[in-house]
Amino acid sequence: MRAIVQDTYGEAEDVLRLEEIGRPEIGDDEVLLRVHATGVDRGVWHLTTGLPYPVRFAGYGVRAPRTRVRGREVAGRVEAVGERATGLRPGDEVFGIGNGTFAEYASARQDLLAPKPTNLTFAQAAAVPVSALTALQGLRDHGRAQPGQKVLVIGASGGVGSFAVQIAKAFGAEVTGVCSTAKTDMVQSIGADHVIDYARAGIADDGQRYDVILDTGGHRSLSHLRRALTHRGTLVIVGSETGGRWLGGTDRQLRALLLSPFVSQKLGTFMASENAKDLIVLTELIESGAVTPVVDRTYPLHETVAAIRYMTDGRARGKVVVTI
């Protein structure tokens, strides 16, 4: 099969290449997927470059990648099933989290897959798993967003942010999105009640205070973010890259966790939980029409490097997807 492989860490254009390799073997609780599309998220860049360095100590390989094929978000058809993967059958259309999805075939655990939303193409479905799970859990489980609350989404035009705007609206919140000038129309089109162009205004300039802030980018200081929160508001940091080789922006998240016990506001971060139960929650939101994936561009498999570069350059409106 064709796959995008790497043997050393580095920037995508330096280390990724298209190669013919064997199909992956599957375990008893796994399935083999015929990949139709795979999403490009920030995690792809982290695992390709091995940055920040703690990524390498999290089981991905200290000196070189332990697995040769990148990619995790997936939508495709079940090709074969393991002995204990009794909930799926060959031919089923699914989406979720796979292993090495920049390839024609990939393995995936049964408990990280769900039936593909009936109203989505494979390309749209592949844009959902990682980014939408992060948005859902950030707002529901950590932000505790409620109907009538004021929610601010920083980075509203990105992969996580575009889902967060729509999910917060589905929860009944009044949503303000923060984005660049060129993307304000897109953020309005997905349902934001208000849009702040960060080139023209700060998030606290108008005196508005928010019950929940979901910060997916921009690296604003904690003091700046706290000024935009209500007295007992909640800040959830899920992104913001500084390029640092050791911390890469996580220092701000650590400071938020350390400060939170000493102030009236709740300040924190989290790692998204990958599970089929929440994929089904997302499917319900999508099939009801409350949430629609925003796919900026699709690229064929042999242009995966270009897809990653487009995403890391910050030009994308919503998600970038590779189709196979």
N, C-alpha and C positions, 0 to 999 in steps of 0.2 A: 504494500500500500504506500501511497505518498504521505509524507509527514514533514513537518518543520522540526528540525532537530538542532541541538546544540551540545557541545562537549566541554565548553569553558564558559565562565561568566564574562559578560561584557554588554555593550550596547547592541541592540537587535541587529543593526546593519553589519556589525562585525562578527557576530557569533552564530546567527541563525541561518540555516540553509535548508532547501528542499531536497529530500532524499527518499529513496525507496527502502522501506524497512518491513519487517514482518508484522502481522497483526498482533495486537496484545493478547496475552492469555488472561483468562478471567478466573476468579476464585468462586467458591461455592455460593457466596452471597452477592455475586456481581453479575452484570450483564455486559454483553458486547454490543456496542452501538454502531450503527452506520451513521456517521456524523453528517448532518446536512448544514449546520451552521454553528459557529462558536463565537461567543462574545469576547471583546477585548476590554479588559478592565485594568486598573492601575496595578493590581497584583501581578499581572503578566510581566510588567516592566520590572517589578521588584525581584521576581524569580529569575528573570533573564539576566539581570545585572548582578544579582546577589547582594543588593543594597536595600536598606542599610545592612551592615554586617550581621547584626543579630538574626536576620533572616536565614543565614547559612547555618546557624546553630540550632535552628528550629526543626531540623531533620531533613533539610533540603540539600545538604552537602557543604562541607566547609571549604574545600579547595576547588571543587567542581560540582556541577549539578548531579544529584543522585539519579534523576530520571532525565532522559534526553529530550522528551517532547513536552512542550509547554501547552498551556490552555486548560481551562476548567469549566467555564460556562458552556453549556451544550444544549442543542436541540437536534433530535434525530429519531431513527427507528431502531427498535430492538432487533438485533440480528441473531443472538443466541443468549441463553440464560444458564446460570449456574444451578447446581442441584437444590440449593436453598432459596433461590430467587423465584419463589412460587407466585409472587404477585404480578409478574409481568410475563408476556408471551412474545415470541418473535412476531414482528410486524407492528407492535404497539408504537404509537408516536408519543414521545416523552420529551421532557426538558428537565434541566437540573444541573448538578455538579458532576463532572467526569474527570478522568485522569488522562492528560495528554491529548486534548481535544483539537489541537491544530494538526489534524490528521484525518484520513478517510474513515478510520475506525478507532474507537476508544473504549476503554473499560470504564465502568461506573458502578458504584454500590447501589443496590436496589433502594436503600433507605434515603438516598439523596436524589431520587428521581420522582417525577409526578407526571400524570398525563398532560400532554401539551394542550394549552388553551385552544378551544375549537375555533376561535375567531382570530387566531394569530398565524402568520406564516412561520416557517422554521427560523427565518432570519430575525423576525420580531421576538420569537420565543427565546432565542439564544441571548438576546439582550437583557433578559430579566434576572436570572438566578442570583448572581453575586450582588449586583447593584441594588436590586429591589428588595432582597432579603435584608440588606444593610439599612435601607430606608425604612422598611416596615418595622424592624426591631428597634431601630433608633428612636422612632416616634412613639411606638406602642409600648415597648417594654422599658425603655430608659427615659424617654421624654414624657411618657404618660400623657400624651396629647389628648385633650378632651374637646367635645363640641363647644363652640363659642370662644375657645381660647385663641389668643393671637400667637401664631407660629411664624418664625423667621427661618428661612432656608438660605444659608450662605452657599454659593456655588449651585444655584438653582438650575443652571443650564447644563450641568454635567450629568454623568451617568447616574450616580446616587441622587443628586439633587433633583433631576427631572422626575424621578419616581417619588421623591419625598414631597414635592409640591402637590402631586396628584393624590397621594395617600393621605396627607394632612387634610386636603379638601374633603376626601371621602370620610374622614373622621369628624367632619363638621367644623373644622377650625377656620379662622380667618388667616389667610396665608399671604406672607410677603416674601418675594424671592429677590435675591441679590445676584446680579450678574453683570457682564460687560455690556457696553452700549450696543454692540452688534447683535446681542442675543436677547434683548428685552422683549422683542416681538414674540419669540418662541416661548419664553417663560409666561407671557400673558396668554398665549394660545393654549397652554396646558392647564390653565385655570387659576393662576395666581391672582389674588385680589389686588395686590399692589406689587410694584416692581421698583427696586432701588438700583440705579445705575451706579456702580461703585466708583466710576470715573468722575462722577458729578456730586455725589453725596455720601456721607458716612452713615452707618447703620443707626446711629443714635442722634443724628443731626436734628431731626424733627421733634425730638422729645418723646417719640413713641417707645413704649416698653413692651416686651414680649414675654409671654408665659413660657414658651419653649423656643430655644434656638438650636437648630441642627446645623453644625458647622462642617461643611465638606471641603472647604478650601479658603485660601486667602491669608492664613496665618496671622490673624489679628491677635493682639495681646489679650490676655485674660481680663485685664482692667478695662479695656475697650469693650469687650463682649459683655462684661458684667454691667456696664453702664446701660446697655440696651435691654437688660433683663428686668423683670419685675422683682420686687423685694424677695419673693420666694420662687422665682422662676428657675427653670432648669436648662442648663447648657449641656449639649451632647456633642462632643467632638468626634468626627468619624473620618476626617481627612486633613489635608494641608501638608504639602511637601516642601521641605526646605533644601533638599539635595544633600544634606549632611550624610556622611558615609557611616557614621555610627548611630545617630539617633534619628536623622531624617525628618525631624518635626515632632517626634513622639515626646520630646522634652516638655513641650507645652501641655500635652495630655497628662504627663506625669505630674506636672505642677498643679493642674486642675484637680487631680485626685487628692493631692496632698493638702490643697487649700480648702476643699469642700467641707470637711468637718468643722471648720472654724468660721464659716459664714452662713447666712440664712439661705442663700441660693444653693442649689444642687449643681455641682460641676463634675463632669465625668466623661468617660469614653467607654468603648467596649469593642469586643471582637464579635462579629456576626456569627450566629449559630446556623450551620448548614443542615437543613432537615426538610423532609418531604411534607411535614404538617404545615409549615409556613409557605411552602411552594403552593400548596392547595389553597391556602388563604389568598395568596396572590392571584391564583387562577380565578377564584370567585370575584375578586375585584376587577380583574381584566375582562372576564366574560360578562360582568354586569355593565361594562362600559365606563366604570369609574376611573380606571387606569389604562393607559395605552402606552406601550413602549415607544420612545422617541429614538428612531434609528437615523443617524445623520448620513452615514455612508456604509456601503458594503464593499468588501474586497475579495477577490478570489484567493485561494490558498497560497498560490505562488507569490502573491503580493502582501503576505502577512507582515513583513518588515515595514512596508509603507503604512499599513493599518496601525501598527504600534506607534510609529512615528507621528502619525496624525493625531492619535489620542494623547500622546505625551506632550505634544506641542500646545495643547489646550485649545485647539480650534474646533473641536467637535461640539455639536449641539446634541446632547443626549449621548447615545451609544454608537460605537463603531463595531461592526460585525464582519467576520470572515465566513464566507460561504464555500462549501465543498461540494 
